[in-house]
Amino acid sequence: MHSKMQSTPAPRFVEESFDIPTFTHISDAEQFLARIAALVSSGSLDIQTGLELSTLAKNWIDAQCAREELAIKQYNAGTTEHEQTIRIEGGLPALPGTNITMPLLDGHATNGNGHALAAPTAAVSAIEAAPKAQDPEPPPQDPEL
């Protein structure tokens, strides 16, 4: 039997109806696991459904145990009363070749980006633009040439 909607699993028929409790304590989930095992062994519940229900209950138990373990660790570390601050100190030493000393220019130190340098002067004089093809008349010629 396949569902027409591929993402939705096909419904299953369970011969014996039983209540699934809402877990409030780990002991409730453990009693439910024991009940599932008894239903599967008596044949009242198929193995696949029993596995799925027991997996859900086991995941709930694991989550509760992890929550309790975290609470114990926080209590032992003393972080339950105030907000935790993480401070990172130390680290790896500087890489070789990354400490560059900039030279002095006229006795003045630069700040690494050349701000102590004077503005550059033009090395080449400005070049006049050549006449364009759409200009109405050519520029006047120098008579000495």
Biotite code that builds the C-alpha atoms (Angstrom):
import biotite.structure as struc

atoms = struc.array([
    struc.Atom([0.000, 0.000, 0.000], chain_id="A", res_id=1, res_name="MET", atom_name="CA", element="C"),
    struc.Atom([1.476, 3.340, -1.114], chain_id="A", res_id=2, res_name="HIS", atom_name="CA", element="C"),
    struc.Atom([0.321, 6.826, -0.389], chain_id="A", res_id=3, res_name="SER", atom_name="CA", element="C"),
    struc.Atom([-0.715, 9.064, -3.297], chain_id="A", res_id=4, res_name="LYS", atom_name="CA", element="C"),
    struc.Atom([1.172, 11.865, -1.591], chain_id="A", res_id=5, res_name="MET", atom_name="CA", element="C"),
    struc.Atom([4.764, 10.643, -1.709], chain_id="A", res_id=6, res_name="GLN", atom_name="CA", element="C"),
    struc.Atom([6.003, 12.600, 1.305], chain_id="A", res_id=7, res_name="SER", atom_name="CA", element="C"),
    struc.Atom([3.193, 11.367, 3.566], chain_id="A", res_id=8, res_name="THR", atom_name="CA", element="C"),
    struc.Atom([3.589, 7.786, 4.810], chain_id="A", res_id=9, res_name="PRO", atom_name="CA", element="C"),
    struc.Atom([0.769, 5.365, 4.220], chain_id="A", res_id=10, res_name="ALA", atom_name="CA", element="C"),
    struc.Atom([-1.526, 4.922, 7.240], chain_id="A", res_id=11, res_name="PRO", atom_name="CA", element="C"),
    struc.Atom([-1.168, 1.705, 9.229], chain_id="A", res_id=12, res_name="ARG", atom_name="CA", element="C"),
    struc.Atom([-3.793, -0.371, 10.918], chain_id="A", res_id=13, res_name="PHE", atom_name="CA", element="C"),
    struc.Atom([-3.125, -1.210, 14.561], chain_id="A", res_id=14, res_name="VAL", atom_name="CA", element="C"),
    struc.Atom([-5.352, -4.046, 15.799], chain_id="A", res_id=15, res_name="GLU", atom_name="CA", element="C"),
    struc.Atom([-5.219, -3.183, 19.470], chain_id="A", res_id=16, res_name="GLU", atom_name="CA", element="C"),
    struc.Atom([-5.647, 0.459, 20.396], chain_id="A", res_id=17, res_name="SER", atom_name="CA", element="C"),
    struc.Atom([-3.602, 1.786, 23.305], chain_id="A", res_id=18, res_name="PHE", atom_name="CA", element="C"),
    struc.Atom([-2.948, 5.206, 24.762], chain_id="A", res_id=19, res_name="ASP", atom_name="CA", element="C"),
    struc.Atom([0.400, 6.870, 24.274], chain_id="A", res_id=20, res_name="ILE", atom_name="CA", element="C"),
    struc.Atom([1.109, 8.925, 27.393], chain_id="A", res_id=21, res_name="PRO", atom_name="CA", element="C"),
    struc.Atom([2.624, 12.385, 27.515], chain_id="A", res_id=22, res_name="THR", atom_name="CA", element="C"),
    struc.Atom([5.958, 11.954, 29.240], chain_id="A", res_id=23, res_name="PHE", atom_name="CA", element="C"),
    struc.Atom([6.692, 14.171, 32.215], chain_id="A", res_id=24, res_name="THR", atom_name="CA", element="C"),
    struc.Atom([9.470, 12.101, 33.801], chain_id="A", res_id=25, res_name="HIS", atom_name="CA", element="C"),
    struc.Atom([12.049, 9.678, 32.491], chain_id="A", res_id=26, res_name="ILE", atom_name="CA", element="C"),
    struc.Atom([10.351, 6.897, 34.438], chain_id="A", res_id=27, res_name="SER", atom_name="CA", element="C"),
    struc.Atom([7.154, 7.451, 32.375], chain_id="A", res_id=28, res_name="ASP", atom_name="CA", element="C"),
    struc.Atom([9.085, 6.928, 29.143], chain_id="A", res_id=29, res_name="ALA", atom_name="CA", element="C"),
    struc.Atom([10.837, 3.858, 30.528], chain_id="A", res_id=30, res_name="GLU", atom_name="CA", element="C"),
    struc.Atom([7.481, 2.307, 31.519], chain_id="A", res_id=31, res_name="GLN", atom_name="CA", element="C"),
    struc.Atom([6.195, 3.045, 28.000], chain_id="A", res_id=32, res_name="PHE", atom_name="CA", element="C"),
    struc.Atom([9.239, 1.301, 26.493], chain_id="A", res_id=33, res_name="LEU", atom_name="CA", element="C"),
    struc.Atom([8.544, -1.764, 28.639], chain_id="A", res_id=34, res_name="ALA", atom_name="CA", element="C"),
    struc.Atom([4.897, -1.730, 27.533], chain_id="A", res_id=35, res_name="ARG", atom_name="CA", element="C"),
    struc.Atom([5.888, -1.542, 23.845], chain_id="A", res_id=36, res_name="ILE", atom_name="CA", element="C"),
    struc.Atom([8.203, -4.529, 24.276], chain_id="A", res_id=37, res_name="ALA", atom_name="CA", element="C"),
    struc.Atom([5.377, -6.504, 25.904], chain_id="A", res_id=38, res_name="ALA", atom_name="CA", element="C"),
    struc.Atom([2.924, -5.612, 23.105], chain_id="A", res_id=39, res_name="LEU", atom_name="CA", element="C"),
    struc.Atom([5.409, -6.611, 20.390], chain_id="A", res_id=40, res_name="VAL", atom_name="CA", element="C"),
    struc.Atom([6.267, -9.900, 22.120], chain_id="A", res_id=41, res_name="SER", atom_name="CA", element="C"),
    struc.Atom([2.580, -10.789, 22.536], chain_id="A", res_id=42, res_name="SER", atom_name="CA", element="C"),
    struc.Atom([1.933, -10.042, 18.843], chain_id="A", res_id=43, res_name="GLY", atom_name="CA", element="C"),
    struc.Atom([-0.506, -7.190, 19.554], chain_id="A", res_id=44, res_name="SER", atom_name="CA", element="C"),
    struc.Atom([1.814, -4.686, 17.885], chain_id="A", res_id=45, res_name="LEU", atom_name="CA", element="C"),
    struc.Atom([3.874, -5.262, 14.755], chain_id="A", res_id=46, res_name="ASP", atom_name="CA", element="C"),
    struc.Atom([7.640, -5.012, 15.029], chain_id="A", res_id=47, res_name="ILE", atom_name="CA", element="C"),
    struc.Atom([8.043, -1.964, 12.741], chain_id="A", res_id=48, res_name="GLN", atom_name="CA", element="C"),
    struc.Atom([5.541, 0.127, 14.701], chain_id="A", res_id=49, res_name="THR", atom_name="CA", element="C"),
    struc.Atom([7.131, -1.021, 17.947], chain_id="A", res_id=50, res_name="GLY", atom_name="CA", element="C"),
    struc.Atom([10.567, 0.019, 16.694], chain_id="A", res_id=51, res_name="LEU", atom_name="CA", element="C"),
    struc.Atom([9.315, 3.441, 15.618], chain_id="A", res_id=52, res_name="GLU", atom_name="CA", element="C"),
    struc.Atom([7.532, 4.109, 18.914], chain_id="A", res_id=53, res_name="LEU", atom_name="CA", element="C"),
    struc.Atom([10.475, 2.892, 20.971], chain_id="A", res_id=54, res_name="SER", atom_name="CA", element="C"),
    struc.Atom([12.865, 5.079, 18.938], chain_id="A", res_id=55, res_name="THR", atom_name="CA", element="C"),
    struc.Atom([10.739, 8.143, 19.638], chain_id="A", res_id=56, res_name="LEU", atom_name="CA", element="C"),
    struc.Atom([10.607, 7.338, 23.361], chain_id="A", res_id=57, res_name="ALA", atom_name="CA", element="C"),
    struc.Atom([14.356, 6.634, 23.485], chain_id="A", res_id=58, res_name="LYS", atom_name="CA", element="C"),
    struc.Atom([15.111, 9.960, 21.768], chain_id="A", res_id=59, res_name="ASN", atom_name="CA", element="C"),
    struc.Atom([12.970, 11.741, 24.380], chain_id="A", res_id=60, res_name="TRP", atom_name="CA", element="C"),
    struc.Atom([14.859, 9.980, 27.190], chain_id="A", res_id=61, res_name="ILE", atom_name="CA", element="C"),
    struc.Atom([18.228, 10.906, 25.623], chain_id="A", res_id=62, res_name="ASP", atom_name="CA", element="C"),
    struc.Atom([17.175, 14.566, 25.319], chain_id="A", res_id=63, res_name="ALA", atom_name="CA", element="C"),
    struc.Atom([16.113, 14.689, 28.966], chain_id="A", res_id=64, res_name="GLN", atom_name="CA", element="C"),
    struc.Atom([19.375, 13.072, 30.104], chain_id="A", res_id=65, res_name="CYS", atom_name="CA", element="C"),
    struc.Atom([21.377, 15.589, 28.047], chain_id="A", res_id=66, res_name="ALA", atom_name="CA", element="C"),
    struc.Atom([19.385, 18.463, 29.589], chain_id="A", res_id=67, res_name="ARG", atom_name="CA", element="C"),
    struc.Atom([20.066, 17.185, 33.108], chain_id="A", res_id=68, res_name="GLU", atom_name="CA", element="C"),
    struc.Atom([23.754, 16.657, 32.333], chain_id="A", res_id=69, res_name="GLU", atom_name="CA", element="C"),
    struc.Atom([24.059, 20.243, 31.061], chain_id="A", res_id=70, res_name="LEU", atom_name="CA", element="C"),
    struc.Atom([22.318, 21.583, 34.173], chain_id="A", res_id=71, res_name="ALA", atom_name="CA", element="C"),
    struc.Atom([24.758, 19.645, 36.394], chain_id="A", res_id=72, res_name="ILE", atom_name="CA", element="C"),
    struc.Atom([27.760, 20.967, 34.452], chain_id="A", res_id=73, res_name="LYS", atom_name="CA", element="C"),
    struc.Atom([26.457, 24.536, 34.703], chain_id="A", res_id=74, res_name="GLN", atom_name="CA", element="C"),
    struc.Atom([25.884, 24.158, 38.443], chain_id="A", res_id=75, res_name="TYR", atom_name="CA", element="C"),
    struc.Atom([29.392, 22.753, 38.985], chain_id="A", res_id=76, res_name="ASN", atom_name="CA", element="C"),
    struc.Atom([30.943, 25.573, 36.944], chain_id="A", res_id=77, res_name="ALA", atom_name="CA", element="C"),
    struc.Atom([28.961, 28.196, 38.866], chain_id="A", res_id=78, res_name="GLY", atom_name="CA", element="C"),
    struc.Atom([27.377, 29.657, 35.728], chain_id="A", res_id=79, res_name="THR", atom_name="CA", element="C"),
    struc.Atom([23.774, 29.335, 36.858], chain_id="A", res_id=80, res_name="THR", atom_name="CA", element="C"),
    struc.Atom([23.734, 32.674, 38.726], chain_id="A", res_id=81, res_name="GLU", atom_name="CA", element="C"),
    struc.Atom([25.219, 34.992, 36.096], chain_id="A", res_id=82, res_name="HIS", atom_name="CA", element="C"),
    struc.Atom([25.698, 35.221, 32.366], chain_id="A", res_id=83, res_name="GLU", atom_name="CA", element="C"),
    struc.Atom([28.683, 33.352, 31.011], chain_id="A", res_id=84, res_name="GLN", atom_name="CA", element="C"),
    struc.Atom([31.607, 35.309, 29.517], chain_id="A", res_id=85, res_name="THR", atom_name="CA", element="C"),
    struc.Atom([34.048, 33.538, 27.218], chain_id="A", res_id=86, res_name="ILE", atom_name="CA", element="C"),
    struc.Atom([37.485, 35.172, 27.026], chain_id="A", res_id=87, res_name="ARG", atom_name="CA", element="C"),
    struc.Atom([40.114, 33.919, 24.567], chain_id="A", res_id=88, res_name="ILE", atom_name="CA", element="C"),
    struc.Atom([43.730, 34.566, 25.537], chain_id="A", res_id=89, res_name="GLU", atom_name="CA", element="C"),
    struc.Atom([47.036, 33.571, 24.031], chain_id="A", res_id=90, res_name="GLY", atom_name="CA", element="C"),
    struc.Atom([47.160, 31.845, 20.710], chain_id="A", res_id=91, res_name="GLY", atom_name="CA", element="C"),
    struc.Atom([49.788, 31.049, 18.154], chain_id="A", res_id=92, res_name="LEU", atom_name="CA", element="C"),
    struc.Atom([52.983, 33.125, 17.886], chain_id="A", res_id=93, res_name="PRO", atom_name="CA", element="C"),
    struc.Atom([53.384, 35.621, 15.028], chain_id="A", res_id=94, res_name="ALA", atom_name="CA", element="C"),
    struc.Atom([54.269, 34.080, 11.695], chain_id="A", res_id=95, res_name="LEU", atom_name="CA", element="C"),
    struc.Atom([57.836, 34.631, 10.520], chain_id="A", res_id=96, res_name="PRO", atom_name="CA", element="C"),
    struc.Atom([58.187, 37.401, 7.950], chain_id="A", res_id=97, res_name="GLY", atom_name="CA", element="C"),
    struc.Atom([54.994, 39.218, 8.951], chain_id="A", res_id=98, res_name="THR", atom_name="CA", element="C"),
    struc.Atom([56.718, 41.913, 11.049], chain_id="A", res_id=99, res_name="ASN", atom_name="CA", element="C"),
    struc.Atom([57.715, 44.578, 8.503], chain_id="A", res_id=100, res_name="ILE", atom_name="CA", element="C"),
    struc.Atom([59.558, 47.706, 9.622], chain_id="A", res_id=101, res_name="THR", atom_name="CA", element="C"),
    struc.Atom([58.894, 50.667, 7.323], chain_id="A", res_id=102, res_name="MET", atom_name="CA", element="C"),
    struc.Atom([61.850, 52.922, 6.451], chain_id="A", res_id=103, res_name="PRO", atom_name="CA", element="C"),
    struc.Atom([62.269, 56.493, 7.659], chain_id="A", res_id=104, res_name="LEU", atom_name="CA", element="C"),
    struc.Atom([61.808, 59.233, 5.052], chain_id="A", res_id=105, res_name="LEU", atom_name="CA", element="C"),
    struc.Atom([63.713, 62.462, 5.807], chain_id="A", res_id=106, res_name="ASP", atom_name="CA", element="C"),
    struc.Atom([63.797, 61.484, 9.461], chain_id="A", res_id=107, res_name="GLY", atom_name="CA", element="C"),
    struc.Atom([59.992, 61.064, 9.650], chain_id="A", res_id=108, res_name="HIS", atom_name="CA", element="C"),
    struc.Atom([58.385, 57.699, 10.183], chain_id="A", res_id=109, res_name="ALA", atom_name="CA", element="C"),
    struc.Atom([55.556, 56.706, 7.881], chain_id="A", res_id=110, res_name="THR", atom_name="CA", element="C"),
    struc.Atom([52.419, 55.066, 9.171], chain_id="A", res_id=111, res_name="ASN", atom_name="CA", element="C"),
    struc.Atom([52.689, 52.225, 6.683], chain_id="A", res_id=112, res_name="GLY", atom_name="CA", element="C"),
    struc.Atom([50.517, 53.669, 3.932], chain_id="A", res_id=113, res_name="ASN", atom_name="CA", element="C"),
    struc.Atom([52.788, 56.442, 2.619], chain_id="A", res_id=114, res_name="GLY", atom_name="CA", element="C"),
    struc.Atom([50.998, 59.428, 4.148], chain_id="A", res_id=115, res_name="HIS", atom_name="CA", element="C"),
    struc.Atom([54.332, 61.038, 5.054], chain_id="A", res_id=116, res_name="ALA", atom_name="CA", element="C"),
    struc.Atom([55.280, 61.096, 1.373], chain_id="A", res_id=117, res_name="LEU", atom_name="CA", element="C"),
    struc.Atom([54.758, 64.171, -0.790], chain_id="A", res_id=118, res_name="ALA", atom_name="CA", element="C"),
    struc.Atom([52.250, 64.101, -3.606], chain_id="A", res_id=119, res_name="ALA", atom_name="CA", element="C"),
    struc.Atom([53.770, 62.793, -6.850], chain_id="A", res_id=120, res_name="PRO", atom_name="CA", element="C"),
    struc.Atom([54.650, 65.271, -9.596], chain_id="A", res_id=121, res_name="THR", atom_name="CA", element="C"),
    struc.Atom([53.707, 64.765, -13.208], chain_id="A", res_id=122, res_name="ALA", atom_name="CA", element="C"),
    struc.Atom([56.522, 62.955, -15.011], chain_id="A", res_id=123, res_name="ALA", atom_name="CA", element="C"),
    struc.Atom([55.062, 63.532, -18.492], chain_id="A", res_id=124, res_name="VAL", atom_name="CA", element="C"),
    struc.Atom([53.445, 66.754, -19.685], chain_id="A", res_id=125, res_name="SER", atom_name="CA", element="C"),
    struc.Atom([49.859, 66.608, -20.741], chain_id="A", res_id=126, res_name="ALA", atom_name="CA", element="C"),
    struc.Atom([49.276, 65.316, -24.265], chain_id="A", res_id=127, res_name="ILE", atom_name="CA", element="C"),
    struc.Atom([46.695, 66.999, -26.462], chain_id="A", res_id=128, res_name="GLU", atom_name="CA", element="C"),
    struc.Atom([44.000, 64.786, -27.801], chain_id="A", res_id=129, res_name="ALA", atom_name="CA", element="C"),
    struc.Atom([44.047, 63.952, -31.523], chain_id="A", res_id=130, res_name="ALA", atom_name="CA", element="C"),
    struc.Atom([41.127, 65.335, -33.590], chain_id="A", res_id=131, res_name="PRO", atom_name="CA", element="C"),
    struc.Atom([38.134, 63.091, -33.804], chain_id="A", res_id=132, res_name="LYS", atom_name="CA", element="C"),
    struc.Atom([36.648, 62.011, -37.108], chain_id="A", res_id=133, res_name="ALA", atom_name="CA", element="C"),
    struc.Atom([33.343, 63.795, -36.418], chain_id="A", res_id=134, res_name="GLN", atom_name="CA", element="C"),
    struc.Atom([34.995, 67.195, -35.663], chain_id="A", res_id=135, res_name="ASP", atom_name="CA", element="C"),
    struc.Atom([33.688, 69.803, -38.204], chain_id="A", res_id=136, res_name="PRO", atom_name="CA", element="C"),
    struc.Atom([37.092, 71.318, -39.002], chain_id="A", res_id=137, res_name="GLU", atom_name="CA", element="C"),
    struc.Atom([40.617, 70.289, -38.185], chain_id="A", res_id=138, res_name="PRO", atom_name="CA", element="C"),
    struc.Atom([42.515, 72.362, -35.612], chain_id="A", res_id=139, res_name="PRO", atom_name="CA", element="C"),
    struc.Atom([44.697, 75.134, -37.070], chain_id="A", res_id=140, res_name="PRO", atom_name="CA", element="C"),
    struc.Atom([48.243, 74.117, -38.108], chain_id="A", res_id=141, res_name="GLN", atom_name="CA", element="C"),
    struc.Atom([51.345, 75.807, -36.748], chain_id="A", res_id=142, res_name="ASP", atom_name="CA", element="C"),
    struc.Atom([52.810, 77.897, -39.657], chain_id="A", res_id=143, res_name="PRO", atom_name="CA", element="C"),
    struc.Atom([56.400, 77.096, -38.673], chain_id="A", res_id=144, res_name="GLU", atom_name="CA", element="C"),
    struc.Atom([56.057, 73.494, -39.731], chain_id="A", res_id=145, res_name="LEU", atom_name="CA", element="C"),
])
